[in-house]
Every structure is written in structure tokens, then in C-alpha cells.
């Protein structure tokens, strides 16, 4: 599966790498094999995994070319976003 990056997602990943060490390779691994996928906004999906005592979330869209990453972020609010279904 091919992973495509938007400019915004690349910028956000670099910010999170400086803050808490989230690498581009880690994000691509998450998008390819997420612990969980939940519905996002505007027809997007969110790949997520528990990481660093929080939740790493990567909204993406499925395209013919592959999964296009829209943004990247980490949150401590696991209970808010994690789906137990």
C-alpha cells in the first residue's frame, strides 16, 4: 500500500518529531497497519494507535493511488477518541 503525504501532514509530523519524537516512518507504519481505524470528518478515516501514554491519530483519505495522509497529531485524550466497539 502506498502512503501519500500532504504538505500540511509533513509539516505537522516535523513539529511532532521535535516535540515527542514521532518519525515519518512511524506514521507510515501506523497508516499501513493501524491498531484501529475510526470514521473521521468529511469522508476521511482516522488511523490511530496508543503511543507515548496517549493516542497517535492520523486522518487520511483512501485514493486510487493509496492512503493520503491529511494531518498528524498526538493527544492525551485516549478515552475521547478510542472506540471500544
HTML snippet that shows the backbone in 3Dmol.js (N, CA, C, O; Angstrom):
<script src="https://3Dmol.org/build/3Dmol-min.js"></script>
<div id="view" style="width:600px;height:400px;position:relative"></div>
<script>
const pdb = `
ATOM      1  N   UNK A   1       0.858  -1.183   0.000  1.00  0.00           N
ATOM      2  CA  UNK A   1       0.000   0.000   0.000  1.00  0.00           C
ATOM      3  C   UNK A   1       0.900   1.240   0.000  1.00  0.00           C
ATOM      4  O   UNK A   1       1.855   1.335   0.771  1.00  0.00           O
ATOM      5  N   UNK A   2       0.575   2.166  -0.867  1.00  0.00           N
ATOM      6  CA  UNK A   2       1.351   3.403  -0.961  1.00  0.00           C
ATOM      7  C   UNK A   2       0.788   4.447   0.007  1.00  0.00           C
ATOM      8  O   UNK A   2      -0.426   4.565   0.176  1.00  0.00           O
ATOM      9  N   UNK A   3       1.687   5.195   0.634  1.00  0.00           N
ATOM     10  CA  UNK A   3       1.295   6.259   1.561  1.00  0.00           C
ATOM     11  C   UNK A   3       1.688   7.597   0.929  1.00  0.00           C
ATOM     12  O   UNK A   3       2.845   7.814   0.568  1.00  0.00           O
ATOM     13  N   UNK A   4       0.708   8.479   0.807  1.00  0.00           N
ATOM     14  CA  UNK A   4       0.927   9.803   0.216  1.00  0.00           C
ATOM     15  C   UNK A   4       0.832  10.850   1.314  1.00  0.00           C
ATOM     16  O   UNK A   4      -0.007  10.750   2.210  1.00  0.00           O
ATOM     17  N   UNK A   5       1.695  11.851   1.238  1.00  0.00           N
ATOM     18  CA  UNK A   5       1.732  12.910   2.260  1.00  0.00           C
ATOM     19  C   UNK A   5       1.280  14.238   1.679  1.00  0.00           C
ATOM     20  O   UNK A   5       1.716  14.624   0.595  1.00  0.00           O
ATOM     21  N   UNK A   6       0.407  14.942   2.394  1.00  0.00           N
ATOM     22  CA  UNK A   6       0.112  16.334   2.030  1.00  0.00           C
ATOM     23  C   UNK A   6       1.216  17.192   2.656  1.00  0.00           C
ATOM     24  O   UNK A   6       1.902  16.761   3.582  1.00  0.00           O
ATOM     25  N   UNK A   7       1.372  18.383   2.149  1.00  0.00           N
ATOM     26  CA  UNK A   7       2.371  19.296   2.707  1.00  0.00           C
ATOM     27  C   UNK A   7       2.059  19.579   4.183  1.00  0.00           C
ATOM     28  O   UNK A   7       2.959  19.609   5.023  1.00  0.00           O
ATOM     29  N   UNK A   8       0.773  19.786   4.481  1.00  0.00           N
ATOM     30  CA  UNK A   8       0.353  20.041   5.862  1.00  0.00           C
ATOM     31  C   UNK A   8       0.762  18.879   6.778  1.00  0.00           C
ATOM     32  O   UNK A   8       1.291  19.100   7.867  1.00  0.00           O
ATOM     33  N   UNK A   9       0.514  17.641   6.329  1.00  0.00           N
ATOM     34  CA  UNK A   9       0.856  16.472   7.147  1.00  0.00           C
ATOM     35  C   UNK A   9       2.368  16.392   7.381  1.00  0.00           C
ATOM     36  O   UNK A   9       2.806  16.053   8.481  1.00  0.00           O
ATOM     37  N   UNK A  10       3.158  16.697   6.368  1.00  0.00           N
ATOM     38  CA  UNK A  10       4.617  16.690   6.529  1.00  0.00           C
ATOM     39  C   UNK A  10       5.053  17.715   7.573  1.00  0.00           C
ATOM     40  O   UNK A  10       5.908  17.435   8.412  1.00  0.00           O
ATOM     41  N   UNK A  11       4.461  18.894   7.512  1.00  0.00           N
ATOM     42  CA  UNK A  11       4.798  19.950   8.475  1.00  0.00           C
ATOM     43  C   UNK A  11       4.414  19.554   9.896  1.00  0.00           C
ATOM     44  O   UNK A  11       5.183  19.759  10.835  1.00  0.00           O
ATOM     45  N   UNK A  12       3.224  18.987  10.045  1.00  0.00           N
ATOM     46  CA  UNK A  12       2.767  18.566  11.383  1.00  0.00           C
ATOM     47  C   UNK A  12       3.643  17.433  11.930  1.00  0.00           C
ATOM     48  O   UNK A  12       3.962  17.414  13.119  1.00  0.00           O
ATOM     49  N   UNK A  13       4.031  16.491  11.065  1.00  0.00           N
ATOM     50  CA  UNK A  13       4.899  15.396  11.511  1.00  0.00           C
ATOM     51  C   UNK A  13       6.221  15.951  12.024  1.00  0.00           C
ATOM     52  O   UNK A  13       6.720  15.498  13.054  1.00  0.00           O
ATOM     53  N   UNK A  14       6.788  16.913  11.329  1.00  0.00           N
ATOM     54  CA  UNK A  14       8.060  17.509  11.757  1.00  0.00           C
ATOM     55  C   UNK A  14       7.910  18.205  13.112  1.00  0.00           C
ATOM     56  O   UNK A  14       8.804  18.134  13.955  1.00  0.00           O
ATOM     57  N   UNK A  15       6.769  18.879  13.314  1.00  0.00           N
ATOM     58  CA  UNK A  15       6.519  19.516  14.621  1.00  0.00           C
ATOM     59  C   UNK A  15       6.453  18.467  15.724  1.00  0.00           C
ATOM     60  O   UNK A  15       7.056  18.641  16.783  1.00  0.00           O
ATOM     61  N   UNK A  16       5.719  17.372  15.479  1.00  0.00           N
ATOM     62  CA  UNK A  16       5.582  16.323  16.493  1.00  0.00           C
ATOM     63  C   UNK A  16       6.894  15.573  16.698  1.00  0.00           C
ATOM     64  O   UNK A  16       7.151  15.067  17.790  1.00  0.00           O
ATOM     65  N   UNK A  17       7.719  15.498  15.667  1.00  0.00           N
ATOM     66  CA  UNK A  17       9.026  14.855  15.844  1.00  0.00           C
ATOM     67  C   UNK A  17       9.893  15.691  16.788  1.00  0.00           C
ATOM     68  O   UNK A  17      10.599  15.147  17.638  1.00  0.00           O
ATOM     69  N   UNK A  18       9.836  17.007  16.634  1.00  0.00           N
ATOM     70  CA  UNK A  18      10.590  17.886  17.536  1.00  0.00           C
ATOM     71  C   UNK A  18      10.059  17.801  18.972  1.00  0.00           C
ATOM     72  O   UNK A  18      10.838  17.799  19.925  1.00  0.00           O
ATOM     73  N   UNK A  19       8.736  17.730  19.121  1.00  0.00           N
ATOM     74  CA  UNK A  19       8.121  17.718  20.454  1.00  0.00           C
ATOM     75  C   UNK A  19       8.309  16.395  21.185  1.00  0.00           C
ATOM     76  O   UNK A  19       8.781  16.370  22.322  1.00  0.00           O
ATOM     77  N   UNK A  20       7.934  15.277  20.520  1.00  0.00           N
ATOM     78  CA  UNK A  20       7.953  13.991  21.243  1.00  0.00           C
ATOM     79  C   UNK A  20       8.550  12.840  20.432  1.00  0.00           C
ATOM     80  O   UNK A  20       8.413  11.680  20.823  1.00  0.00           O
ATOM     81  N   UNK A  21       9.203  13.138  19.322  1.00  0.00           N
ATOM     82  CA  UNK A  21       9.937  12.104  18.595  1.00  0.00           C
ATOM     83  C   UNK A  21       9.151  11.236  17.636  1.00  0.00           C
ATOM     84  O   UNK A  21       9.581  10.120  17.342  1.00  0.00           O
ATOM     85  N   UNK A  22       8.013  11.701  17.133  1.00  0.00           N
ATOM     86  CA  UNK A  22       7.219  10.910  16.188  1.00  0.00           C
ATOM     87  C   UNK A  22       7.856  11.023  14.799  1.00  0.00           C
ATOM     88  O   UNK A  22       7.939  12.110  14.227  1.00  0.00           O
ATOM     89  N   UNK A  23       8.303   9.878  14.268  1.00  0.00           N
ATOM     90  CA  UNK A  23       9.013   9.876  12.986  1.00  0.00           C
ATOM     91  C   UNK A  23       8.071   9.636  11.806  1.00  0.00           C
ATOM     92  O   UNK A  23       6.950   9.155  11.966  1.00  0.00           O
ATOM     93  N   UNK A  24       8.558   9.982  10.631  1.00  0.00           N
ATOM     94  CA  UNK A  24       7.786   9.753   9.407  1.00  0.00           C
ATOM     95  C   UNK A  24       7.573   8.251   9.203  1.00  0.00           C
ATOM     96  O   UNK A  24       6.499   7.823   8.779  1.00  0.00           O
ATOM     97  N   UNK A  25       8.589   7.465   9.504  1.00  0.00           N
ATOM     98  CA  UNK A  25       8.493   6.012   9.378  1.00  0.00           C
ATOM     99  C   UNK A  25       7.420   5.447  10.314  1.00  0.00           C
ATOM    100  O   UNK A  25       6.677   4.542   9.934  1.00  0.00           O
ATOM    101  N   UNK A  26       7.340   5.981  11.529  1.00  0.00           N
ATOM    102  CA  UNK A  26       6.319   5.552  12.492  1.00  0.00           C
ATOM    103  C   UNK A  26       4.915   5.855  11.969  1.00  0.00           C
ATOM    104  O   UNK A  26       4.009   5.031  12.092  1.00  0.00           O
ATOM    105  N   UNK A  27       4.742   7.036  11.386  1.00  0.00           N
ATOM    106  CA  UNK A  27       3.440   7.422  10.841  1.00  0.00           C
ATOM    107  C   UNK A  27       3.050   6.511   9.683  1.00  0.00           C
ATOM    108  O   UNK A  27       1.912   6.048   9.610  1.00  0.00           O
ATOM    109  N   UNK A  28       3.991   6.254   8.779  1.00  0.00           N
ATOM    110  CA  UNK A  28       3.685   5.391   7.635  1.00  0.00           C
ATOM    111  C   UNK A  28       3.333   3.980   8.095  1.00  0.00           C
ATOM    112  O   UNK A  28       2.442   3.346   7.531  1.00  0.00           O
ATOM    113  N   UNK A  29       4.031   3.485   9.121  1.00  0.00           N
ATOM    114  CA  UNK A  29       3.700   2.174   9.673  1.00  0.00           C
ATOM    115  C   UNK A  29       2.302   2.148  10.268  1.00  0.00           C
ATOM    116  O   UNK A  29       1.571   1.168  10.121  1.00  0.00           O
ATOM    117  N   UNK A  30       1.939   3.226  10.936  1.00  0.00           N
ATOM    118  CA  UNK A  30       0.602   3.333  11.525  1.00  0.00           C
ATOM    119  C   UNK A  30      -0.479   3.338  10.447  1.00  0.00           C
ATOM    120  O   UNK A  30      -1.503   2.669  10.588  1.00  0.00           O
ATOM    121  N   UNK A  31      -0.254   4.085   9.381  1.00  0.00           N
ATOM    122  CA  UNK A  31      -1.250   4.175   8.306  1.00  0.00           C
ATOM    123  C   UNK A  31      -1.396   2.827   7.591  1.00  0.00           C
ATOM    124  O   UNK A  31      -2.495   2.464   7.172  1.00  0.00           O
ATOM    125  N   UNK A  32      -0.306   2.095   7.452  1.00  0.00           N
ATOM    126  CA  UNK A  32      -0.353   0.792   6.780  1.00  0.00           C
ATOM    127  C   UNK A  32      -0.974  -0.294   7.660  1.00  0.00           C
ATOM    128  O   UNK A  32      -1.711  -1.147   7.165  1.00  0.00           O
ATOM    129  N   UNK A  33      -0.677  -0.266   8.963  1.00  0.00           N
ATOM    130  CA  UNK A  33      -1.178  -1.298   9.886  1.00  0.00           C
ATOM    131  C   UNK A  33      -1.634  -0.632  11.177  1.00  0.00           C
ATOM    132  O   UNK A  33      -0.962  -0.751  12.202  1.00  0.00           O
ATOM    133  N   UNK A  34      -2.770   0.070  11.142  1.00  0.00           N
ATOM    134  CA  UNK A  34      -3.243   0.766  12.344  1.00  0.00           C
ATOM    135  C   UNK A  34      -3.791  -0.201  13.392  1.00  0.00           C
ATOM    136  O   UNK A  34      -4.296  -1.279  13.080  1.00  0.00           O
ATOM    137  N   UNK A  35      -3.670   0.227  14.634  1.00  0.00           N
ATOM    138  CA  UNK A  35      -4.279  -0.537  15.723  1.00  0.00           C
ATOM    139  C   UNK A  35      -5.802  -0.424  15.607  1.00  0.00           C
ATOM    140  O   UNK A  35      -6.537  -1.348  15.952  1.00  0.00           O
ATOM    141  N   UNK A  36      -6.253   0.731  15.113  1.00  0.00           N
ATOM    142  CA  UNK A  36      -7.691   0.963  14.967  1.00  0.00           C
ATOM    143  C   UNK A  36      -7.926   2.028  13.888  1.00  0.00           C
ATOM    144  O   UNK A  36      -7.135   2.960  13.739  1.00  0.00           O
ATOM    145  N   UNK A  37      -9.033   1.874  13.134  1.00  0.00           N
ATOM    146  CA  UNK A  37      -9.478   2.904  12.193  1.00  0.00           C
ATOM    147  C   UNK A  37     -10.888   3.299  12.598  1.00  0.00           C
ATOM    148  O   UNK A  37     -11.758   2.445  12.773  1.00  0.00           O
ATOM    149  N   UNK A  38     -11.110   4.608  12.746  1.00  0.00           N
ATOM    150  CA  UNK A  38     -12.434   5.126  13.096  1.00  0.00           C
ATOM    151  C   UNK A  38     -12.847   6.154  12.046  1.00  0.00           C
ATOM    152  O   UNK A  38     -11.986   6.725  11.376  1.00  0.00           O
ATOM    153  N   UNK A  39     -14.152   6.401  11.889  1.00  0.00           N
ATOM    154  CA  UNK A  39     -14.588   7.421  10.934  1.00  0.00           C
ATOM    155  C   UNK A  39     -14.119   8.811  11.357  1.00  0.00           C
ATOM    156  O   UNK A  39     -14.086   9.139  12.543  1.00  0.00           O
ATOM    157  N   UNK A  40     -13.762   9.608  10.373  1.00  0.00           N
ATOM    158  CA  UNK A  40     -13.352  10.983  10.629  1.00  0.00           C
ATOM    159  C   UNK A  40     -14.352  11.952  10.023  1.00  0.00           C
ATOM    160  O   UNK A  40     -15.490  11.578   9.738  1.00  0.00           O
ATOM    161  N   UNK A  41     -13.937  13.183   9.829  1.00  0.00           N
ATOM    162  CA  UNK A  41     -14.795  14.201   9.239  1.00  0.00           C
ATOM    163  C   UNK A  41     -14.691  14.203   7.717  1.00  0.00           C
ATOM    164  O   UNK A  41     -13.665  13.817   7.155  1.00  0.00           O
ATOM    165  N   UNK A  42     -15.748  14.635   7.064  1.00  0.00           N
ATOM    166  CA  UNK A  42     -15.775  14.850   5.611  1.00  0.00           C
ATOM    167  C   UNK A  42     -15.319  13.635   4.813  1.00  0.00           C
ATOM    168  O   UNK A  42     -14.582  13.767   3.837  1.00  0.00           O
ATOM    169  N   UNK A  43     -15.759  12.460   5.230  1.00  0.00           N
ATOM    170  CA  UNK A  43     -15.458  11.238   4.491  1.00  0.00           C
ATOM    171  C   UNK A  43     -14.061  10.682   4.722  1.00  0.00           C
ATOM    172  O   UNK A  43     -13.659   9.731   4.052  1.00  0.00           O
ATOM    173  N   UNK A  44     -13.331  11.245   5.637  1.00  0.00           N
ATOM    174  CA  UNK A  44     -11.989  10.741   5.943  1.00  0.00           C
ATOM    175  C   UNK A  44     -12.082   9.651   7.007  1.00  0.00           C
ATOM    176  O   UNK A  44     -13.116   9.478   7.652  1.00  0.00           O
ATOM    177  N   UNK A  45     -10.998   8.932   7.175  1.00  0.00           N
ATOM    178  CA  UNK A  45     -10.857   7.944   8.232  1.00  0.00           C
ATOM    179  C   UNK A  45      -9.704   8.390   9.123  1.00  0.00           C
ATOM    180  O   UNK A  45      -8.884   9.217   8.722  1.00  0.00           O
ATOM    181  N   UNK A  46      -9.646   7.837  10.336  1.00  0.00           N
ATOM    182  CA  UNK A  46      -8.543   8.171  11.242  1.00  0.00           C
ATOM    183  C   UNK A  46      -7.887   6.857  11.692  1.00  0.00           C
ATOM    184  O   UNK A  46      -8.503   6.035  12.369  1.00  0.00           O
ATOM    185  N   UNK A  47      -6.620   6.689  11.297  1.00  0.00           N
ATOM    186  CA  UNK A  47      -5.831   5.564  11.786  1.00  0.00           C
ATOM    187  C   UNK A  47      -5.263   5.999  13.131  1.00  0.00           C
ATOM    188  O   UNK A  47      -4.752   7.111  13.265  1.00  0.00           O
ATOM    189  N   UNK A  48      -5.352   5.122  14.124  1.00  0.00           N
ATOM    190  CA  UNK A  48      -4.856   5.518  15.438  1.00  0.00           C
ATOM    191  C   UNK A  48      -4.245   4.340  16.171  1.00  0.00           C
ATOM    192  O   UNK A  48      -4.578   3.179  15.935  1.00  0.00           O
ATOM    193  N   UNK A  49      -3.329   4.690  17.078  1.00  0.00           N
ATOM    194  CA  UNK A  49      -2.684   3.699  17.930  1.00  0.00           C
ATOM    195  C   UNK A  49      -2.314   4.355  19.251  1.00  0.00           C
ATOM    196  O   UNK A  49      -2.010   5.546  19.311  1.00  0.00           O
ATOM    197  N   UNK A  50      -2.346   3.555  20.301  1.00  0.00           N
ATOM    198  CA  UNK A  50      -1.934   4.064  21.608  1.00  0.00           C
ATOM    199  C   UNK A  50      -0.415   4.151  21.618  1.00  0.00           C
ATOM    200  O   UNK A  50       0.278   3.188  21.291  1.00  0.00           O
ATOM    201  N   UNK A  51       0.090   5.322  21.997  1.00  0.00           N
ATOM    202  CA  UNK A  51       1.525   5.580  21.928  1.00  0.00           C
ATOM    203  C   UNK A  51       1.916   6.676  22.909  1.00  0.00           C
ATOM    204  O   UNK A  51       1.207   7.674  23.039  1.00  0.00           O
ATOM    205  N   UNK A  52       3.038   6.501  23.602  1.00  0.00           N
ATOM    206  CA  UNK A  52       3.595   7.527  24.488  1.00  0.00           C
ATOM    207  C   UNK A  52       2.574   8.003  25.531  1.00  0.00           C
ATOM    208  O   UNK A  52       2.432   9.204  25.759  1.00  0.00           O
ATOM    209  N   UNK A  53       1.875   7.069  26.155  1.00  0.00           N
ATOM    210  CA  UNK A  53       0.847   7.389  27.161  1.00  0.00           C
ATOM    211  C   UNK A  53      -0.256   8.272  26.608  1.00  0.00           C
ATOM    212  O   UNK A  53      -0.824   9.088  27.334  1.00  0.00           O
ATOM    213  N   UNK A  54      -0.557   8.118  25.341  1.00  0.00           N
ATOM    214  CA  UNK A  54      -1.628   8.873  24.702  1.00  0.00           C
ATOM    215  C   UNK A  54      -2.057   8.163  23.437  1.00  0.00           C
ATOM    216  O   UNK A  54      -1.971   6.939  23.333  1.00  0.00           O
ATOM    217  N   UNK A  55      -2.520   8.945  22.478  1.00  0.00           N
ATOM    218  CA  UNK A  55      -3.052   8.398  21.241  1.00  0.00           C
ATOM    219  C   UNK A  55      -2.474   9.153  20.048  1.00  0.00           C
ATOM    220  O   UNK A  55      -2.584  10.376  19.960  1.00  0.00           O
ATOM    221  N   UNK A  56      -1.863   8.413  19.138  1.00  0.00           N
ATOM    222  CA  UNK A  56      -1.352   8.990  17.900  1.00  0.00           C
ATOM    223  C   UNK A  56      -2.435   8.808  16.845  1.00  0.00           C
ATOM    224  O   UNK A  56      -2.853   7.683  16.571  1.00  0.00           O
ATOM    225  N   UNK A  57      -2.892   9.915  16.249  1.00  0.00           N
ATOM    226  CA  UNK A  57      -4.009   9.878  15.308  1.00  0.00           C
ATOM    227  C   UNK A  57      -3.567  10.447  13.957  1.00  0.00           C
ATOM    228  O   UNK A  57      -2.901  11.481  13.891  1.00  0.00           O
ATOM    229  N   UNK A  58      -3.951   9.749  12.881  1.00  0.00           N
ATOM    230  CA  UNK A  58      -3.571  10.158  11.533  1.00  0.00           C
ATOM    231  C   UNK A  58      -4.805  10.103  10.625  1.00  0.00           C
ATOM    232  O   UNK A  58      -5.142   9.041  10.101  1.00  0.00           O
ATOM    233  N   UNK A  59      -5.476  11.244  10.438  1.00  0.00           N
ATOM    234  CA  UNK A  59      -6.586  11.291   9.488  1.00  0.00           C
ATOM    235  C   UNK A  59      -6.067  11.098   8.056  1.00  0.00           C
ATOM    236  O   UNK A  59      -5.045  11.664   7.670  1.00  0.00           O
ATOM    237  N   UNK A  60      -6.801  10.283   7.276  1.00  0.00           N
ATOM    238  CA  UNK A  60      -6.384  10.010   5.902  1.00  0.00           C
ATOM    239  C   UNK A  60      -7.602   9.772   5.022  1.00  0.00           C
ATOM    240  O   UNK A  60      -8.705   9.520   5.507  1.00  0.00           O
ATOM    241  N   UNK A  61      -7.370   9.859   3.705  1.00  0.00           N
ATOM    242  CA  UNK A  61      -8.401   9.527   2.723  1.00  0.00           C
ATOM    243  C   UNK A  61      -7.874   8.391   1.866  1.00  0.00           C
ATOM    244  O   UNK A  61      -6.691   8.350   1.530  1.00  0.00           O
ATOM    245  N   UNK A  62      -8.759   7.472   1.517  1.00  0.00           N
ATOM    246  CA  UNK A  62      -8.411   6.397   0.582  1.00  0.00           C
ATOM    247  C   UNK A  62      -8.496   6.978  -0.829  1.00  0.00           C
ATOM    248  O   UNK A  62      -9.510   7.574  -1.192  1.00  0.00           O
ATOM    249  N   UNK A  63      -7.445   6.809  -1.622  1.00  0.00           N
ATOM    250  CA  UNK A  63      -7.459   7.246  -3.022  1.00  0.00           C
ATOM    251  C   UNK A  63      -7.025   6.065  -3.887  1.00  0.00           C
ATOM    252  O   UNK A  63      -6.571   5.045  -3.369  1.00  0.00           O
ATOM    253  N   UNK A  64      -7.164   6.205  -5.184  1.00  0.00           N
ATOM    254  CA  UNK A  64      -6.719   5.141  -6.086  1.00  0.00           C
ATOM    255  C   UNK A  64      -5.215   4.926  -5.978  1.00  0.00           C
ATOM    256  O   UNK A  64      -4.723   3.814  -6.170  1.00  0.00           O
ATOM    257  N   UNK A  65      -4.494   5.993  -5.672  1.00  0.00           N
ATOM    258  CA  UNK A  65      -3.033   5.919  -5.587  1.00  0.00           C
ATOM    259  C   UNK A  65      -2.547   5.373  -4.243  1.00  0.00           C
ATOM    260  O   UNK A  65      -1.404   4.929  -4.137  1.00  0.00           O
ATOM    261  N   UNK A  66      -3.400   5.402  -3.217  1.00  0.00           N
ATOM    262  CA  UNK A  66      -3.007   4.932  -1.891  1.00  0.00           C
ATOM    263  C   UNK A  66      -3.694   5.730  -0.797  1.00  0.00           C
ATOM    264  O   UNK A  66      -4.665   6.440  -1.056  1.00  0.00           O
ATOM    265  N   UNK A  67      -3.193   5.613   0.415  1.00  0.00           N
ATOM    266  CA  UNK A  67      -3.756   6.365   1.541  1.00  0.00           C
ATOM    267  C   UNK A  67      -3.060   7.720   1.632  1.00  0.00           C
ATOM    268  O   UNK A  67      -1.840   7.805   1.770  1.00  0.00           O
ATOM    269  N   UNK A  68      -3.862   8.769   1.551  1.00  0.00           N
ATOM    270  CA  UNK A  68      -3.342  10.134   1.574  1.00  0.00           C
ATOM    271  C   UNK A  68      -3.487  10.708   2.981  1.00  0.00           C
ATOM    272  O   UNK A  68      -4.601  10.909   3.464  1.00  0.00           O
ATOM    273  N   UNK A  69      -2.353  10.971   3.636  1.00  0.00           N
ATOM    274  CA  UNK A  69      -2.355  11.492   4.999  1.00  0.00           C
ATOM    275  C   UNK A  69      -2.734  12.971   4.978  1.00  0.00           C
ATOM    276  O   UNK A  69      -2.122  13.765   4.264  1.00  0.00           O
ATOM    277  N   UNK A  70      -3.745  13.334   5.764  1.00  0.00           N
ATOM    278  CA  UNK A  70      -4.217  14.711   5.809  1.00  0.00           C
ATOM    279  C   UNK A  70      -3.518  15.524   6.894  1.00  0.00           C
ATOM    280  O   UNK A  70      -3.178  16.687   6.679  1.00  0.00           O
ATOM    281  N   UNK A  71      -3.305  14.922   8.045  1.00  0.00           N
ATOM    282  CA  UNK A  71      -2.590  15.576   9.152  1.00  0.00           C
ATOM    283  C   UNK A  71      -2.131  14.507  10.121  1.00  0.00           C
ATOM    284  O   UNK A  71      -2.442  13.328   9.950  1.00  0.00           O
ATOM    285  N   UNK A  72      -1.397  14.914  11.130  1.00  0.00           N
ATOM    286  CA  UNK A  72      -0.854  14.013  12.136  1.00  0.00           C
ATOM    287  C   UNK A  72      -0.961  14.719  13.479  1.00  0.00           C
ATOM    288  O   UNK A  72      -0.624  15.898  13.590  1.00  0.00           O
ATOM    289  N   UNK A  73      -1.426  14.011  14.497  1.00  0.00           N
ATOM    290  CA  UNK A  73      -1.364  14.607  15.829  1.00  0.00           C
ATOM    291  C   UNK A  73      -1.416  13.557  16.922  1.00  0.00           C
ATOM    292  O   UNK A  73      -1.889  12.438  16.721  1.00  0.00           O
ATOM    293  N   UNK A  74      -0.918  13.947  18.079  1.00  0.00           N
ATOM    294  CA  UNK A  74      -0.916  13.122  19.281  1.00  0.00           C
ATOM    295  C   UNK A  74      -1.810  13.812  20.305  1.00  0.00           C
ATOM    296  O   UNK A  74      -1.825  15.040  20.396  1.00  0.00           O
ATOM    297  N   UNK A  75      -2.558  13.017  21.081  1.00  0.00           N
ATOM    298  CA  UNK A  75      -3.411  13.569  22.125  1.00  0.00           C
ATOM    299  C   UNK A  75      -3.341  12.687  23.365  1.00  0.00           C
ATOM    300  O   UNK A  75      -3.116  11.481  23.272  1.00  0.00           O
ATOM    301  N   UNK A  76      -3.535  13.295  24.511  1.00  0.00           N
ATOM    302  CA  UNK A  76      -3.594  12.530  25.759  1.00  0.00           C
ATOM    303  C   UNK A  76      -5.023  12.052  26.035  1.00  0.00           C
ATOM    304  O   UNK A  76      -5.245  11.295  26.981  1.00  0.00           O
ATOM    305  N   UNK A  77      -5.984  12.479  25.230  1.00  0.00           N
ATOM    306  CA  UNK A  77      -7.410  12.169  25.459  1.00  0.00           C
ATOM    307  C   UNK A  77      -7.820  10.847  24.792  1.00  0.00           C
ATOM    308  O   UNK A  77      -8.660  10.820  23.892  1.00  0.00           O
ATOM    309  N   UNK A  78      -7.211   9.769  25.255  1.00  0.00           N
ATOM    310  CA  UNK A  78      -7.473   8.450  24.681  1.00  0.00           C
ATOM    311  C   UNK A  78      -8.954   8.095  24.787  1.00  0.00           C
ATOM    312  O   UNK A  78      -9.555   7.634  23.816  1.00  0.00           O
ATOM    313  N   UNK A  79      -9.540   8.307  25.960  1.00  0.00           N
ATOM    314  CA  UNK A  79     -10.948   7.920  26.184  1.00  0.00           C
ATOM    315  C   UNK A  79     -11.892   8.627  25.207  1.00  0.00           C
ATOM    316  O   UNK A  79     -12.929   8.078  24.835  1.00  0.00           O
ATOM    317  N   UNK A  80     -11.539   9.822  24.802  1.00  0.00           N
ATOM    318  CA  UNK A  80     -12.413  10.592  23.912  1.00  0.00           C
ATOM    319  C   UNK A  80     -12.477  10.008  22.518  1.00  0.00           C
ATOM    320  O   UNK A  80     -13.526  10.051  21.875  1.00  0.00           O
ATOM    321  N   UNK A  81     -11.370   9.464  22.039  1.00  0.00           N
ATOM    322  CA  UNK A  81     -11.286   9.038  20.646  1.00  0.00           C
ATOM    323  C   UNK A  81     -11.242   7.535  20.427  1.00  0.00           C
ATOM    324  O   UNK A  81     -11.588   7.067  19.342  1.00  0.00           O
ATOM    325  N   UNK A  82     -10.826   6.768  21.425  1.00  0.00           N
ATOM    326  CA  UNK A  82     -10.692   5.334  21.248  1.00  0.00           C
ATOM    327  C   UNK A  82     -12.060   4.683  21.238  1.00  0.00           C
ATOM    328  O   UNK A  82     -12.901   4.970  22.090  1.00  0.00           O
ATOM    329  N   UNK A  83     -12.281   3.801  20.266  1.00  0.00           N
ATOM    330  CA  UNK A  83     -13.553   3.109  20.156  1.00  0.00           C
ATOM    331  C   UNK A  83     -13.404   1.699  20.718  1.00  0.00           C
ATOM    332  O   UNK A  83     -12.548   0.934  20.273  1.00  0.00           O
ATOM    333  N   UNK A  84     -14.229   1.364  21.683  1.00  0.00           N
ATOM    334  CA  UNK A  84     -14.192   0.028  22.295  1.00  0.00           C
ATOM    335  C   UNK A  84     -15.126  -0.957  21.608  1.00  0.00           C
ATOM    336  O   UNK A  84     -15.314  -2.071  22.097  1.00  0.00           O
ATOM    337  N   UNK A  85     -15.707  -0.569  20.495  1.00  0.00           N
ATOM    338  CA  UNK A  85     -16.672  -1.434  19.783  1.00  0.00           C
ATOM    339  C   UNK A  85     -15.994  -2.607  19.127  1.00  0.00           C
ATOM    340  O   UNK A  85     -16.656  -3.427  18.492  1.00  0.00           O
TER     341      UNK A  85
END
`;
const viewer = $3Dmol.createViewer("view");
viewer.addModel(pdb, "pdb");
viewer.setStyle({}, {cartoon: {color: "spectrum"}});
viewer.zoomTo();
viewer.render();
</script>
